[in-house]
């Protein structure tokens, strides 16, 4: 189970995450070792896309009043995450990049149909490049298809983000 922020007090919300069975044998060996030796061994996997998705509501300076969509762009796929006006994660979906295209041509229509079904009206769209720069044309494509939404490309130095830093050490 993958917990996400924004749940009301006393309510537990989580998303079930499945991982490839390619690693199941190793995970089972860890669990068996713990059982045989009476050790509390727990297995888990960390996913960079899921960590990035769960962190965004905490890192935004201000959450848009009308909800938002975060588009996490990777070289071979895009992870779309949809948040309501409280910053609660509502839905995650992925789009594969087929052929040699830098992003799926269905990205804007996937955002439009999903936000309509979730009743998110004109949400902000944050593009988060996870492997270098955002592909050329993605921002313009989204802005033309979603004219009433703000399309913002985020980076670690983006003014829309508040990334806490460790205090500087003094000698």
C-alpha positions in Angstrom: 0.0 0.0 0.0 1.2 3.5 -0.9 -0.1 6.2 1.5 -0.6 9.7 0.1 -1.0 13.0 1.8 -4.2 14.9 2.2 -6.3 12.4 4.1 -8.6 13.8 6.8 -7.6 13.1 10.4 -8.5 9.6 11.4 -9.0 8.4 7.9 -6.4 6.2 6.3 -6.0 6.5 2.5 -3.7 4.5 0.4 -3.2 3.3 -3.1 -2.4 -0.4 -3.8 0.8 -0.7 -5.9 1.8 -3.8 -7.8 5.3 -4.5 -8.9 6.8 -6.8 -11.4 7.0 -10.5 -10.5 10.5 -10.5 -11.8 11.6 -9.6 -8.3 9.1 -11.7 -6.4 11.6 -14.6 -5.8 14.1 -12.3 -4.1 11.3 -10.7 -1.9 10.1 -14.1 -0.9 13.6 -15.2 0.1 13.8 -12.2 2.4 10.4 -12.9 4.0 11.3 -16.6 4.4 14.6 -15.8 6.1 12.8 -13.5 8.5 10.2 -16.2 9.4 12.9 -18.9 9.9 15.1 -16.7 12.1 12.2 -14.9 14.0 13.3 -11.5 12.5 10.7 -8.9 11.5 11.8 -8.5 7.9 9.5 -6.3 5.8 10.0 -6.0 2.1 9.1 -2.9 0.1 10.0 -1.2 -3.1 10.6 2.5 -3.6 9.4 4.0 -6.9 10.8 7.3 -8.1 7.6 8.3 -9.8 5.5 7.5 -6.8 7.8 9.4 -4.4 7.7 12.4 -6.8 3.9 12.3 -7.0 3.5 12.1 -3.2 5.9 15.0 -2.6 4.5 17.5 -5.0 1.5 18.8 -2.8 4.0 19.5 0.0 6.4 21.3 -2.3 4.0 23.7 -4.0 4.1 27.2 -2.6 0.4 27.5 -3.2 -2.1 24.8 -4.2 -4.3 25.9 -7.0 -7.9 26.5 -5.9 -9.3 24.4 -8.8 -7.1 21.4 -8.4 -4.1 20.4 -10.5 -2.5 17.8 -12.7 1.1 16.9 -12.5 2.7 15.5 -15.6 5.9 13.6 -14.7 7.8 13.2 -18.0 10.3 10.3 -18.4 12.0 9.2 -21.6 9.6 6.3 -22.2 6.5 7.1 -20.4 4.6 9.9 -18.7 2.9 9.6 -15.3 -0.2 11.8 -14.9 -1.4 12.5 -11.4 -4.6 14.3 -10.7 -5.1 16.3 -7.4 -8.2 17.9 -6.1 -8.4 21.5 -4.7 -7.1 20.2 -1.3 -4.0 18.6 -2.8 -5.4 15.1 -2.4 -4.3 12.6 -4.9 -7.4 11.4 -6.8 -6.0 9.3 -9.7 -2.8 8.2 -11.3 -2.5 7.1 -14.9 0.4 6.5 -17.3 0.9 7.1 -21.0 3.6 5.2 -22.9 5.7 7.0 -25.5 5.5 4.7 -28.6 8.0 4.9 -31.4 10.6 7.6 -31.2 8.2 10.4 -30.1 9.3 12.4 -27.0 5.8 12.4 -25.5 2.4 10.8 -26.2 0.3 12.8 -28.7 -2.7 11.8 -26.5 -1.4 13.6 -23.4 -3.7 16.7 -23.7 -6.8 14.6 -24.5 -6.1 12.3 -21.7 -5.8 15.2 -19.3 -9.1 16.8 -20.7 -11.1 13.6 -20.4 -9.8 12.6 -17.0 -10.3 16.1 -15.5 -13.8 16.2 -16.9 -14.7 12.8 -15.3 -13.1 14.0 -12.0 -15.0 17.3 -12.3 -11.8 19.4 -12.1 -12.5 22.6 -13.9 -9.5 24.2 -15.7 -6.9 22.8 -13.4 -3.3 24.0 -13.4 -1.0 21.6 -15.3 2.5 21.2 -13.9 5.1 19.6 -16.1 7.9 17.9 -14.1 10.8 16.8 -16.3 12.2 13.7 -14.6 15.1 13.0 -17.0 16.5 16.3 -18.2 14.6 19.0 -19.9 11.0 18.9 -20.9 10.6 17.8 -24.5 10.3 20.5 -27.0 6.6 21.3 -27.9 5.0 19.6 -24.9 4.2 22.8 -23.0 2.9 24.5 -26.2 0.8 21.5 -27.1 -0.9 21.4 -23.7 -1.4 25.1 -23.6 -3.2 25.1 -27.0 -5.4 22.2 -26.1 -6.1 23.4 -22.5 -6.5 27.2 -23.1 -8.2 27.9 -19.7 -5.5 26.1 -17.7 -2.1 27.4 -16.6 0.6 25.1 -17.9 3.8 25.5 -15.8 7.1 23.6 -16.2 8.6 23.0 -12.8 12.3 22.7 -12.0 14.2 22.6 -8.7 14.7 26.4 -9.0 11.0 27.0 -10.0 9.4 29.9 -8.1 6.2 27.7 -7.8 8.1 25.3 -5.5 9.3 25.5 -2.0 12.1 23.0 -1.6 13.5 23.1 2.0 17.3 23.0 2.2 19.6 22.0 5.0 21.1 24.8 7.0 24.6 25.7 6.0 27.3 24.5 8.3 29.3 27.2 10.0 32.9 26.6 10.9 
